[in-house]
Amino acid sequence: MTIDFLRRLFVCIIVCLLQVLVFNRIFLFDVAMPLMVVYFIIAMPRGYPRWGTLLWSFFLGLTVDMFRNTPGVTAAALTIVGMVQPYLIELFLPRDAEPDIKSSARSLGVWHFLSLAAILVVIFSLVFFALEAFTFGAWLWCLECAGASALLTIALIMAFETVRK
């Protein structure tokens, strides 16, 4: 087992525990819930294998689903984000960037990282709340929750990136 795998496993466990024990208890104005679990997938490095990103995203989502009692909702949404992330990160990196560059506000620049994080968080939020509602009758509630949760999550991710510098 490599050090990178063990470090990534430790971070995955910490992110899962924070999401389950802290962030799932926050529900602002009955529409906004921080979905910080997506930050683990946003921060995946550029050269990481795509199958590895998909496996990490699926198992992290499945673990969160086991604690939240939402069968497969987070796993499906995170797997979609894990599928899209390697392609989107290429749009925001310069052509001469290192092959194993990690996406952060420092390496990409604040504006590029904010754009990448916003796109991935919006995709995650829309899929998450669409699967959670699982009906077309509640589409307005689904959009309200997805939009408010995406804004709250993006604000928390940018605050974390600012502190991390």
Chimera marker file (.cmm) of the C-alpha trace (Angstrom):
<marker_set name="trace">
<marker id="1" x="0.000" y="0.000" z="0.000" r="1" g="1" b="0" radius="0.5"/>
<marker id="2" x="1.385" y="3.346" z="-0.891" r="1" g="1" b="0" radius="0.5"/>
<marker id="3" x="1.530" y="6.427" z="1.266" r="1" g="1" b="0" radius="0.5"/>
<marker id="4" x="-0.728" y="8.272" z="-1.195" r="1" g="1" b="0" radius="0.5"/>
<marker id="5" x="-3.459" y="5.648" z="-0.811" r="1" g="1" b="0" radius="0.5"/>
<marker id="6" x="-3.262" y="5.730" z="2.991" r="1" g="1" b="0" radius="0.5"/>
<marker id="7" x="-3.317" y="9.531" z="3.048" r="1" g="1" b="0" radius="0.5"/>
<marker id="8" x="-6.291" y="9.601" z="0.678" r="1" g="1" b="0" radius="0.5"/>
<marker id="9" x="-8.080" y="6.976" z="2.804" r="1" g="1" b="0" radius="0.5"/>
<marker id="10" x="-7.494" y="9.041" z="5.955" r="1" g="1" b="0" radius="0.5"/>
<marker id="11" x="-8.836" y="12.196" z="4.271" r="1" g="1" b="0" radius="0.5"/>
<marker id="12" x="-11.812" y="10.218" z="2.933" r="1" g="1" b="0" radius="0.5"/>
<marker id="13" x="-12.666" y="8.988" z="6.431" r="1" g="1" b="0" radius="0.5"/>
<marker id="14" x="-12.364" y="12.502" z="7.883" r="1" g="1" b="0" radius="0.5"/>
<marker id="15" x="-14.553" y="14.005" z="5.122" r="1" g="1" b="0" radius="0.5"/>
<marker id="16" x="-17.139" y="11.268" z="5.599" r="1" g="1" b="0" radius="0.5"/>
<marker id="17" x="-17.248" y="11.772" z="9.364" r="1" g="1" b="0" radius="0.5"/>
<marker id="18" x="-17.515" y="15.549" z="9.009" r="1" g="1" b="0" radius="0.5"/>
<marker id="19" x="-20.353" y="15.208" z="6.498" r="1" g="1" b="0" radius="0.5"/>
<marker id="20" x="-22.268" y="12.684" z="8.585" r="1" g="1" b="0" radius="0.5"/>
<marker id="21" x="-21.691" y="14.101" z="12.062" r="1" g="1" b="0" radius="0.5"/>
<marker id="22" x="-21.584" y="17.850" z="11.402" r="1" g="1" b="0" radius="0.5"/>
<marker id="23" x="-22.824" y="18.990" z="8.003" r="1" g="1" b="0" radius="0.5"/>
<marker id="24" x="-25.877" y="16.705" z="7.796" r="1" g="1" b="0" radius="0.5"/>
<marker id="25" x="-27.219" y="18.383" z="10.933" r="1" g="1" b="0" radius="0.5"/>
<marker id="26" x="-27.171" y="21.829" z="9.305" r="1" g="1" b="0" radius="0.5"/>
<marker id="27" x="-30.273" y="22.679" z="7.276" r="1" g="1" b="0" radius="0.5"/>
<marker id="28" x="-30.585" y="26.438" z="6.853" r="1" g="1" b="0" radius="0.5"/>
<marker id="29" x="-34.061" y="27.837" z="6.179" r="1" g="1" b="0" radius="0.5"/>
<marker id="30" x="-35.267" y="24.295" z="5.377" r="1" g="1" b="0" radius="0.5"/>
<marker id="31" x="-33.546" y="24.400" z="1.971" r="1" g="1" b="0" radius="0.5"/>
<marker id="32" x="-29.758" y="24.712" z="2.314" r="1" g="1" b="0" radius="0.5"/>
<marker id="33" x="-27.573" y="21.833" z="3.457" r="1" g="1" b="0" radius="0.5"/>
<marker id="34" x="-23.774" y="21.940" z="3.045" r="1" g="1" b="0" radius="0.5"/>
<marker id="35" x="-22.645" y="19.029" z="0.887" r="1" g="1" b="0" radius="0.5"/>
<marker id="36" x="-18.922" y="19.191" z="1.626" r="1" g="1" b="0" radius="0.5"/>
<marker id="37" x="-18.358" y="15.573" z="0.646" r="1" g="1" b="0" radius="0.5"/>
<marker id="38" x="-17.952" y="16.745" z="-2.956" r="1" g="1" b="0" radius="0.5"/>
<marker id="39" x="-14.775" y="18.640" z="-2.018" r="1" g="1" b="0" radius="0.5"/>
<marker id="40" x="-12.890" y="15.328" z="-1.828" r="1" g="1" b="0" radius="0.5"/>
<marker id="41" x="-13.581" y="14.718" z="-5.520" r="1" g="1" b="0" radius="0.5"/>
<marker id="42" x="-12.898" y="18.319" z="-6.548" r="1" g="1" b="0" radius="0.5"/>
<marker id="43" x="-9.428" y="18.089" z="-4.985" r="1" g="1" b="0" radius="0.5"/>
<marker id="44" x="-8.418" y="14.950" z="-6.905" r="1" g="1" b="0" radius="0.5"/>
<marker id="45" x="-5.169" y="15.479" z="-8.836" r="1" g="1" b="0" radius="0.5"/>
<marker id="46" x="-5.044" y="15.760" z="-12.600" r="1" g="1" b="0" radius="0.5"/>
<marker id="47" x="-3.055" y="12.589" z="-13.291" r="1" g="1" b="0" radius="0.5"/>
<marker id="48" x="-5.071" y="10.315" z="-11.026" r="1" g="1" b="0" radius="0.5"/>
<marker id="49" x="-6.574" y="7.374" z="-12.947" r="1" g="1" b="0" radius="0.5"/>
<marker id="50" x="-10.194" y="7.876" z="-13.928" r="1" g="1" b="0" radius="0.5"/>
<marker id="51" x="-11.199" y="4.477" z="-12.621" r="1" g="1" b="0" radius="0.5"/>
<marker id="52" x="-9.623" y="5.412" z="-9.275" r="1" g="1" b="0" radius="0.5"/>
<marker id="53" x="-11.583" y="8.645" z="-9.123" r="1" g="1" b="0" radius="0.5"/>
<marker id="54" x="-14.788" y="6.747" z="-9.870" r="1" g="1" b="0" radius="0.5"/>
<marker id="55" x="-14.063" y="4.141" z="-7.188" r="1" g="1" b="0" radius="0.5"/>
<marker id="56" x="-13.222" y="6.761" z="-4.549" r="1" g="1" b="0" radius="0.5"/>
<marker id="57" x="-16.328" y="8.769" z="-5.374" r="1" g="1" b="0" radius="0.5"/>
<marker id="58" x="-18.613" y="5.727" z="-5.357" r="1" g="1" b="0" radius="0.5"/>
<marker id="59" x="-17.337" y="4.305" z="-2.069" r="1" g="1" b="0" radius="0.5"/>
<marker id="60" x="-17.325" y="7.696" z="-0.347" r="1" g="1" b="0" radius="0.5"/>
<marker id="61" x="-20.906" y="8.282" z="-1.509" r="1" g="1" b="0" radius="0.5"/>
<marker id="62" x="-21.948" y="4.800" z="-0.459" r="1" g="1" b="0" radius="0.5"/>
<marker id="63" x="-20.448" y="5.300" z="3.001" r="1" g="1" b="0" radius="0.5"/>
<marker id="64" x="-22.288" y="8.590" z="3.462" r="1" g="1" b="0" radius="0.5"/>
<marker id="65" x="-25.494" y="6.927" z="2.214" r="1" g="1" b="0" radius="0.5"/>
<marker id="66" x="-25.197" y="4.197" z="4.830" r="1" g="1" b="0" radius="0.5"/>
<marker id="67" x="-25.123" y="6.772" z="7.609" r="1" g="1" b="0" radius="0.5"/>
<marker id="68" x="-27.826" y="9.020" z="6.105" r="1" g="1" b="0" radius="0.5"/>
<marker id="69" x="-30.180" y="6.167" z="5.173" r="1" g="1" b="0" radius="0.5"/>
<marker id="70" x="-30.459" y="7.406" z="1.588" r="1" g="1" b="0" radius="0.5"/>
<marker id="71" x="-29.935" y="4.304" z="-0.553" r="1" g="1" b="0" radius="0.5"/>
<marker id="72" x="-27.565" y="5.246" z="-3.348" r="1" g="1" b="0" radius="0.5"/>
<marker id="73" x="-28.418" y="8.947" z="-3.679" r="1" g="1" b="0" radius="0.5"/>
<marker id="74" x="-25.046" y="10.333" z="-2.617" r="1" g="1" b="0" radius="0.5"/>
<marker id="75" x="-23.198" y="7.472" z="-4.316" r="1" g="1" b="0" radius="0.5"/>
<marker id="76" x="-24.871" y="8.169" z="-7.649" r="1" g="1" b="0" radius="0.5"/>
<marker id="77" x="-24.368" y="11.918" z="-7.444" r="1" g="1" b="0" radius="0.5"/>
<marker id="78" x="-20.702" y="11.625" z="-6.409" r="1" g="1" b="0" radius="0.5"/>
<marker id="79" x="-20.030" y="9.036" z="-9.109" r="1" g="1" b="0" radius="0.5"/>
<marker id="80" x="-21.368" y="11.428" z="-11.739" r="1" g="1" b="0" radius="0.5"/>
<marker id="81" x="-19.134" y="14.179" z="-10.353" r="1" g="1" b="0" radius="0.5"/>
<marker id="82" x="-16.198" y="11.744" z="-10.341" r="1" g="1" b="0" radius="0.5"/>
<marker id="83" x="-16.916" y="10.931" z="-13.970" r="1" g="1" b="0" radius="0.5"/>
<marker id="84" x="-17.015" y="14.599" z="-15.039" r="1" g="1" b="0" radius="0.5"/>
<marker id="85" x="-14.159" y="15.961" z="-12.878" r="1" g="1" b="0" radius="0.5"/>
<marker id="86" x="-11.175" y="14.726" z="-14.966" r="1" g="1" b="0" radius="0.5"/>
<marker id="87" x="-12.606" y="16.336" z="-18.093" r="1" g="1" b="0" radius="0.5"/>
<marker id="88" x="-13.537" y="19.627" z="-16.427" r="1" g="1" b="0" radius="0.5"/>
<marker id="89" x="-10.179" y="20.066" z="-14.736" r="1" g="1" b="0" radius="0.5"/>
<marker id="90" x="-8.525" y="20.043" z="-18.160" r="1" g="1" b="0" radius="0.5"/>
<marker id="91" x="-10.566" y="23.110" z="-19.131" r="1" g="1" b="0" radius="0.5"/>
<marker id="92" x="-9.195" y="25.191" z="-16.278" r="1" g="1" b="0" radius="0.5"/>
<marker id="93" x="-5.538" y="24.140" z="-16.331" r="1" g="1" b="0" radius="0.5"/>
<marker id="94" x="-2.877" y="25.781" z="-18.477" r="1" g="1" b="0" radius="0.5"/>
<marker id="95" x="-1.457" y="23.548" z="-21.197" r="1" g="1" b="0" radius="0.5"/>
<marker id="96" x="2.001" y="23.485" z="-19.607" r="1" g="1" b="0" radius="0.5"/>
<marker id="97" x="0.721" y="22.394" z="-16.184" r="1" g="1" b="0" radius="0.5"/>
<marker id="98" x="2.290" y="19.470" z="-14.400" r="1" g="1" b="0" radius="0.5"/>
<marker id="99" x="0.620" y="16.088" z="-15.028" r="1" g="1" b="0" radius="0.5"/>
<marker id="100" x="-0.108" y="15.451" z="-11.339" r="1" g="1" b="0" radius="0.5"/>
<marker id="101" x="-1.226" y="18.935" z="-10.300" r="1" g="1" b="0" radius="0.5"/>
<marker id="102" x="-3.841" y="18.994" z="-7.543" r="1" g="1" b="0" radius="0.5"/>
<marker id="103" x="-6.794" y="21.279" z="-8.066" r="1" g="1" b="0" radius="0.5"/>
<marker id="104" x="-6.740" y="24.014" z="-5.452" r="1" g="1" b="0" radius="0.5"/>
<marker id="105" x="-7.074" y="27.779" z="-5.350" r="1" g="1" b="0" radius="0.5"/>
<marker id="106" x="-3.300" y="28.067" z="-5.147" r="1" g="1" b="0" radius="0.5"/>
<marker id="107" x="-2.488" y="25.872" z="-8.155" r="1" g="1" b="0" radius="0.5"/>
<marker id="108" x="-5.330" y="26.918" z="-10.471" r="1" g="1" b="0" radius="0.5"/>
<marker id="109" x="-5.866" y="30.467" z="-9.314" r="1" g="1" b="0" radius="0.5"/>
<marker id="110" x="-8.865" y="31.590" z="-7.331" r="1" g="1" b="0" radius="0.5"/>
<marker id="111" x="-11.123" y="32.347" z="-10.295" r="1" g="1" b="0" radius="0.5"/>
<marker id="112" x="-10.427" y="29.071" z="-12.133" r="1" g="1" b="0" radius="0.5"/>
<marker id="113" x="-10.804" y="27.030" z="-8.961" r="1" g="1" b="0" radius="0.5"/>
<marker id="114" x="-14.037" y="28.830" z="-8.084" r="1" g="1" b="0" radius="0.5"/>
<marker id="115" x="-15.395" y="28.095" z="-11.563" r="1" g="1" b="0" radius="0.5"/>
<marker id="116" x="-14.400" y="24.419" z="-11.402" r="1" g="1" b="0" radius="0.5"/>
<marker id="117" x="-15.808" y="23.997" z="-7.902" r="1" g="1" b="0" radius="0.5"/>
<marker id="118" x="-19.034" y="25.815" z="-8.777" r="1" g="1" b="0" radius="0.5"/>
<marker id="119" x="-19.702" y="23.640" z="-11.826" r="1" g="1" b="0" radius="0.5"/>
<marker id="120" x="-19.027" y="20.401" z="-9.964" r="1" g="1" b="0" radius="0.5"/>
<marker id="121" x="-21.010" y="21.439" z="-6.882" r="1" g="1" b="0" radius="0.5"/>
<marker id="122" x="-24.006" y="22.501" z="-8.983" r="1" g="1" b="0" radius="0.5"/>
<marker id="123" x="-23.936" y="19.173" z="-10.860" r="1" g="1" b="0" radius="0.5"/>
<marker id="124" x="-23.704" y="17.294" z="-7.559" r="1" g="1" b="0" radius="0.5"/>
<marker id="125" x="-26.502" y="19.306" z="-5.943" r="1" g="1" b="0" radius="0.5"/>
<marker id="126" x="-28.872" y="18.966" z="-8.895" r="1" g="1" b="0" radius="0.5"/>
<marker id="127" x="-28.374" y="15.201" z="-9.172" r="1" g="1" b="0" radius="0.5"/>
<marker id="128" x="-28.499" y="14.720" z="-5.388" r="1" g="1" b="0" radius="0.5"/>
<marker id="129" x="-31.781" y="16.558" z="-4.842" r="1" g="1" b="0" radius="0.5"/>
<marker id="130" x="-33.366" y="15.223" z="-8.033" r="1" g="1" b="0" radius="0.5"/>
<marker id="131" x="-32.701" y="11.675" z="-6.881" r="1" g="1" b="0" radius="0.5"/>
<marker id="132" x="-33.745" y="12.467" z="-3.321" r="1" g="1" b="0" radius="0.5"/>
<marker id="133" x="-37.087" y="13.948" z="-4.401" r="1" g="1" b="0" radius="0.5"/>
<marker id="134" x="-37.566" y="11.284" z="-7.121" r="1" g="1" b="0" radius="0.5"/>
<marker id="135" x="-40.659" y="13.003" z="-8.425" r="1" g="1" b="0" radius="0.5"/>
<marker id="136" x="-41.422" y="15.717" z="-10.934" r="1" g="1" b="0" radius="0.5"/>
<marker id="137" x="-44.100" y="17.191" z="-8.680" r="1" g="1" b="0" radius="0.5"/>
<marker id="138" x="-41.533" y="18.715" z="-6.337" r="1" g="1" b="0" radius="0.5"/>
<marker id="139" x="-39.311" y="20.264" z="-9.004" r="1" g="1" b="0" radius="0.5"/>
<marker id="140" x="-39.474" y="23.752" z="-7.486" r="1" g="1" b="0" radius="0.5"/>
<marker id="141" x="-38.425" y="22.461" z="-4.055" r="1" g="1" b="0" radius="0.5"/>
<marker id="142" x="-35.670" y="20.444" z="-5.731" r="1" g="1" b="0" radius="0.5"/>
<marker id="143" x="-34.319" y="23.536" z="-7.520" r="1" g="1" b="0" radius="0.5"/>
<marker id="144" x="-34.529" y="25.652" z="-4.357" r="1" g="1" b="0" radius="0.5"/>
<marker id="145" x="-32.629" y="23.063" z="-2.325" r="1" g="1" b="0" radius="0.5"/>
<marker id="146" x="-30.060" y="22.457" z="-5.055" r="1" g="1" b="0" radius="0.5"/>
<marker id="147" x="-29.399" y="26.165" z="-5.568" r="1" g="1" b="0" radius="0.5"/>
<marker id="148" x="-29.225" y="27.068" z="-1.885" r="1" g="1" b="0" radius="0.5"/>
<marker id="149" x="-27.103" y="24.035" z="-1.019" r="1" g="1" b="0" radius="0.5"/>
<marker id="150" x="-24.768" y="24.723" z="-3.928" r="1" g="1" b="0" radius="0.5"/>
<marker id="151" x="-24.257" y="28.332" z="-2.807" r="1" g="1" b="0" radius="0.5"/>
<marker id="152" x="-23.619" y="27.293" z="0.793" r="1" g="1" b="0" radius="0.5"/>
<marker id="153" x="-21.233" y="24.516" z="-0.263" r="1" g="1" b="0" radius="0.5"/>
<marker id="154" x="-19.275" y="26.779" z="-2.625" r="1" g="1" b="0" radius="0.5"/>
<marker id="155" x="-18.950" y="29.408" z="0.115" r="1" g="1" b="0" radius="0.5"/>
<marker id="156" x="-17.655" y="26.779" z="2.563" r="1" g="1" b="0" radius="0.5"/>
<marker id="157" x="-15.221" y="25.333" z="0.016" r="1" g="1" b="0" radius="0.5"/>
<marker id="158" x="-13.800" y="28.769" z="-0.759" r="1" g="1" b="0" radius="0.5"/>
<marker id="159" x="-13.529" y="29.545" z="2.973" r="1" g="1" b="0" radius="0.5"/>
<marker id="160" x="-11.684" y="26.271" z="3.497" r="1" g="1" b="0" radius="0.5"/>
<marker id="161" x="-9.355" y="27.037" z="0.571" r="1" g="1" b="0" radius="0.5"/>
<marker id="162" x="-8.625" y="30.470" z="1.997" r="1" g="1" b="0" radius="0.5"/>
<marker id="163" x="-7.735" y="29.019" z="5.388" r="1" g="1" b="0" radius="0.5"/>
<marker id="164" x="-5.712" y="26.204" z="3.798" r="1" g="1" b="0" radius="0.5"/>
<marker id="165" x="-3.334" y="28.641" z="2.082" r="1" g="1" b="0" radius="0.5"/>
<link id1="1" id2="2" r="1" g="1" b="0" radius="0.2"/>
<link id1="2" id2="3" r="1" g="1" b="0" radius="0.2"/>
<link id1="3" id2="4" r="1" g="1" b="0" radius="0.2"/>
<link id1="4" id2="5" r="1" g="1" b="0" radius="0.2"/>
<link id1="5" id2="6" r="1" g="1" b="0" radius="0.2"/>
<link id1="6" id2="7" r="1" g="1" b="0" radius="0.2"/>
<link id1="7" id2="8" r="1" g="1" b="0" radius="0.2"/>
<link id1="8" id2="9" r="1" g="1" b="0" radius="0.2"/>
<link id1="9" id2="10" r="1" g="1" b="0" radius="0.2"/>
<link id1="10" id2="11" r="1" g="1" b="0" radius="0.2"/>
<link id1="11" id2="12" r="1" g="1" b="0" radius="0.2"/>
<link id1="12" id2="13" r="1" g="1" b="0" radius="0.2"/>
<link id1="13" id2="14" r="1" g="1" b="0" radius="0.2"/>
<link id1="14" id2="15" r="1" g="1" b="0" radius="0.2"/>
<link id1="15" id2="16" r="1" g="1" b="0" radius="0.2"/>
<link id1="16" id2="17" r="1" g="1" b="0" radius="0.2"/>
<link id1="17" id2="18" r="1" g="1" b="0" radius="0.2"/>
<link id1="18" id2="19" r="1" g="1" b="0" radius="0.2"/>
<link id1="19" id2="20" r="1" g="1" b="0" radius="0.2"/>
<link id1="20" id2="21" r="1" g="1" b="0" radius="0.2"/>
<link id1="21" id2="22" r="1" g="1" b="0" radius="0.2"/>
<link id1="22" id2="23" r="1" g="1" b="0" radius="0.2"/>
<link id1="23" id2="24" r="1" g="1" b="0" radius="0.2"/>
<link id1="24" id2="25" r="1" g="1" b="0" radius="0.2"/>
<link id1="25" id2="26" r="1" g="1" b="0" radius="0.2"/>
<link id1="26" id2="27" r="1" g="1" b="0" radius="0.2"/>
<link id1="27" id2="28" r="1" g="1" b="0" radius="0.2"/>
<link id1="28" id2="29" r="1" g="1" b="0" radius="0.2"/>
<link id1="29" id2="30" r="1" g="1" b="0" radius="0.2"/>
<link id1="30" id2="31" r="1" g="1" b="0" radius="0.2"/>
<link id1="31" id2="32" r="1" g="1" b="0" radius="0.2"/>
<link id1="32" id2="33" r="1" g="1" b="0" radius="0.2"/>
<link id1="33" id2="34" r="1" g="1" b="0" radius="0.2"/>
<link id1="34" id2="35" r="1" g="1" b="0" radius="0.2"/>
<link id1="35" id2="36" r="1" g="1" b="0" radius="0.2"/>
<link id1="36" id2="37" r="1" g="1" b="0" radius="0.2"/>
<link id1="37" id2="38" r="1" g="1" b="0" radius="0.2"/>
<link id1="38" id2="39" r="1" g="1" b="0" radius="0.2"/>
<link id1="39" id2="40" r="1" g="1" b="0" radius="0.2"/>
<link id1="40" id2="41" r="1" g="1" b="0" radius="0.2"/>
<link id1="41" id2="42" r="1" g="1" b="0" radius="0.2"/>
<link id1="42" id2="43" r="1" g="1" b="0" radius="0.2"/>
<link id1="43" id2="44" r="1" g="1" b="0" radius="0.2"/>
<link id1="44" id2="45" r="1" g="1" b="0" radius="0.2"/>
<link id1="45" id2="46" r="1" g="1" b="0" radius="0.2"/>
<link id1="46" id2="47" r="1" g="1" b="0" radius="0.2"/>
<link id1="47" id2="48" r="1" g="1" b="0" radius="0.2"/>
<link id1="48" id2="49" r="1" g="1" b="0" radius="0.2"/>
<link id1="49" id2="50" r="1" g="1" b="0" radius="0.2"/>
<link id1="50" id2="51" r="1" g="1" b="0" radius="0.2"/>
<link id1="51" id2="52" r="1" g="1" b="0" radius="0.2"/>
<link id1="52" id2="53" r="1" g="1" b="0" radius="0.2"/>
<link id1="53" id2="54" r="1" g="1" b="0" radius="0.2"/>
<link id1="54" id2="55" r="1" g="1" b="0" radius="0.2"/>
<link id1="55" id2="56" r="1" g="1" b="0" radius="0.2"/>
<link id1="56" id2="57" r="1" g="1" b="0" radius="0.2"/>
<link id1="57" id2="58" r="1" g="1" b="0" radius="0.2"/>
<link id1="58" id2="59" r="1" g="1" b="0" radius="0.2"/>
<link id1="59" id2="60" r="1" g="1" b="0" radius="0.2"/>
<link id1="60" id2="61" r="1" g="1" b="0" radius="0.2"/>
<link id1="61" id2="62" r="1" g="1" b="0" radius="0.2"/>
<link id1="62" id2="63" r="1" g="1" b="0" radius="0.2"/>
<link id1="63" id2="64" r="1" g="1" b="0" radius="0.2"/>
<link id1="64" id2="65" r="1" g="1" b="0" radius="0.2"/>
<link id1="65" id2="66" r="1" g="1" b="0" radius="0.2"/>
<link id1="66" id2="67" r="1" g="1" b="0" radius="0.2"/>
<link id1="67" id2="68" r="1" g="1" b="0" radius="0.2"/>
<link id1="68" id2="69" r="1" g="1" b="0" radius="0.2"/>
<link id1="69" id2="70" r="1" g="1" b="0" radius="0.2"/>
<link id1="70" id2="71" r="1" g="1" b="0" radius="0.2"/>
<link id1="71" id2="72" r="1" g="1" b="0" radius="0.2"/>
<link id1="72" id2="73" r="1" g="1" b="0" radius="0.2"/>
<link id1="73" id2="74" r="1" g="1" b="0" radius="0.2"/>
<link id1="74" id2="75" r="1" g="1" b="0" radius="0.2"/>
<link id1="75" id2="76" r="1" g="1" b="0" radius="0.2"/>
<link id1="76" id2="77" r="1" g="1" b="0" radius="0.2"/>
<link id1="77" id2="78" r="1" g="1" b="0" radius="0.2"/>
<link id1="78" id2="79" r="1" g="1" b="0" radius="0.2"/>
<link id1="79" id2="80" r="1" g="1" b="0" radius="0.2"/>
<link id1="80" id2="81" r="1" g="1" b="0" radius="0.2"/>
<link id1="81" id2="82" r="1" g="1" b="0" radius="0.2"/>
<link id1="82" id2="83" r="1" g="1" b="0" radius="0.2"/>
<link id1="83" id2="84" r="1" g="1" b="0" radius="0.2"/>
<link id1="84" id2="85" r="1" g="1" b="0" radius="0.2"/>
<link id1="85" id2="86" r="1" g="1" b="0" radius="0.2"/>
<link id1="86" id2="87" r="1" g="1" b="0" radius="0.2"/>
<link id1="87" id2="88" r="1" g="1" b="0" radius="0.2"/>
<link id1="88" id2="89" r="1" g="1" b="0" radius="0.2"/>
<link id1="89" id2="90" r="1" g="1" b="0" radius="0.2"/>
<link id1="90" id2="91" r="1" g="1" b="0" radius="0.2"/>
<link id1="91" id2="92" r="1" g="1" b="0" radius="0.2"/>
<link id1="92" id2="93" r="1" g="1" b="0" radius="0.2"/>
<link id1="93" id2="94" r="1" g="1" b="0" radius="0.2"/>
<link id1="94" id2="95" r="1" g="1" b="0" radius="0.2"/>
<link id1="95" id2="96" r="1" g="1" b="0" radius="0.2"/>
<link id1="96" id2="97" r="1" g="1" b="0" radius="0.2"/>
<link id1="97" id2="98" r="1" g="1" b="0" radius="0.2"/>
<link id1="98" id2="99" r="1" g="1" b="0" radius="0.2"/>
<link id1="99" id2="100" r="1" g="1" b="0" radius="0.2"/>
<link id1="100" id2="101" r="1" g="1" b="0" radius="0.2"/>
<link id1="101" id2="102" r="1" g="1" b="0" radius="0.2"/>
<link id1="102" id2="103" r="1" g="1" b="0" radius="0.2"/>
<link id1="103" id2="104" r="1" g="1" b="0" radius="0.2"/>
<link id1="104" id2="105" r="1" g="1" b="0" radius="0.2"/>
<link id1="105" id2="106" r="1" g="1" b="0" radius="0.2"/>
<link id1="106" id2="107" r="1" g="1" b="0" radius="0.2"/>
<link id1="107" id2="108" r="1" g="1" b="0" radius="0.2"/>
<link id1="108" id2="109" r="1" g="1" b="0" radius="0.2"/>
<link id1="109" id2="110" r="1" g="1" b="0" radius="0.2"/>
<link id1="110" id2="111" r="1" g="1" b="0" radius="0.2"/>
<link id1="111" id2="112" r="1" g="1" b="0" radius="0.2"/>
<link id1="112" id2="113" r="1" g="1" b="0" radius="0.2"/>
<link id1="113" id2="114" r="1" g="1" b="0" radius="0.2"/>
<link id1="114" id2="115" r="1" g="1" b="0" radius="0.2"/>
<link id1="115" id2="116" r="1" g="1" b="0" radius="0.2"/>
<link id1="116" id2="117" r="1" g="1" b="0" radius="0.2"/>
<link id1="117" id2="118" r="1" g="1" b="0" radius="0.2"/>
<link id1="118" id2="119" r="1" g="1" b="0" radius="0.2"/>
<link id1="119" id2="120" r="1" g="1" b="0" radius="0.2"/>
<link id1="120" id2="121" r="1" g="1" b="0" radius="0.2"/>
<link id1="121" id2="122" r="1" g="1" b="0" radius="0.2"/>
<link id1="122" id2="123" r="1" g="1" b="0" radius="0.2"/>
<link id1="123" id2="124" r="1" g="1" b="0" radius="0.2"/>
<link id1="124" id2="125" r="1" g="1" b="0" radius="0.2"/>
<link id1="125" id2="126" r="1" g="1" b="0" radius="0.2"/>
<link id1="126" id2="127" r="1" g="1" b="0" radius="0.2"/>
<link id1="127" id2="128" r="1" g="1" b="0" radius="0.2"/>
<link id1="128" id2="129" r="1" g="1" b="0" radius="0.2"/>
<link id1="129" id2="130" r="1" g="1" b="0" radius="0.2"/>
<link id1="130" id2="131" r="1" g="1" b="0" radius="0.2"/>
<link id1="131" id2="132" r="1" g="1" b="0" radius="0.2"/>
<link id1="132" id2="133" r="1" g="1" b="0" radius="0.2"/>
<link id1="133" id2="134" r="1" g="1" b="0" radius="0.2"/>
<link id1="134" id2="135" r="1" g="1" b="0" radius="0.2"/>
<link id1="135" id2="136" r="1" g="1" b="0" radius="0.2"/>
<link id1="136" id2="137" r="1" g="1" b="0" radius="0.2"/>
<link id1="137" id2="138" r="1" g="1" b="0" radius="0.2"/>
<link id1="138" id2="139" r="1" g="1" b="0" radius="0.2"/>
<link id1="139" id2="140" r="1" g="1" b="0" radius="0.2"/>
<link id1="140" id2="141" r="1" g="1" b="0" radius="0.2"/>
<link id1="141" id2="142" r="1" g="1" b="0" radius="0.2"/>
<link id1="142" id2="143" r="1" g="1" b="0" radius="0.2"/>
<link id1="143" id2="144" r="1" g="1" b="0" radius="0.2"/>
<link id1="144" id2="145" r="1" g="1" b="0" radius="0.2"/>
<link id1="145" id2="146" r="1" g="1" b="0" radius="0.2"/>
<link id1="146" id2="147" r="1" g="1" b="0" radius="0.2"/>
<link id1="147" id2="148" r="1" g="1" b="0" radius="0.2"/>
<link id1="148" id2="149" r="1" g="1" b="0" radius="0.2"/>
<link id1="149" id2="150" r="1" g="1" b="0" radius="0.2"/>
<link id1="150" id2="151" r="1" g="1" b="0" radius="0.2"/>
<link id1="151" id2="152" r="1" g="1" b="0" radius="0.2"/>
<link id1="152" id2="153" r="1" g="1" b="0" radius="0.2"/>
<link id1="153" id2="154" r="1" g="1" b="0" radius="0.2"/>
<link id1="154" id2="155" r="1" g="1" b="0" radius="0.2"/>
<link id1="155" id2="156" r="1" g="1" b="0" radius="0.2"/>
<link id1="156" id2="157" r="1" g="1" b="0" radius="0.2"/>
<link id1="157" id2="158" r="1" g="1" b="0" radius="0.2"/>
<link id1="158" id2="159" r="1" g="1" b="0" radius="0.2"/>
<link id1="159" id2="160" r="1" g="1" b="0" radius="0.2"/>
<link id1="160" id2="161" r="1" g="1" b="0" radius="0.2"/>
<link id1="161" id2="162" r="1" g="1" b="0" radius="0.2"/>
<link id1="162" id2="163" r="1" g="1" b="0" radius="0.2"/>
<link id1="163" id2="164" r="1" g="1" b="0" radius="0.2"/>
<link id1="164" id2="165" r="1" g="1" b="0" radius="0.2"/>
</marker_set>
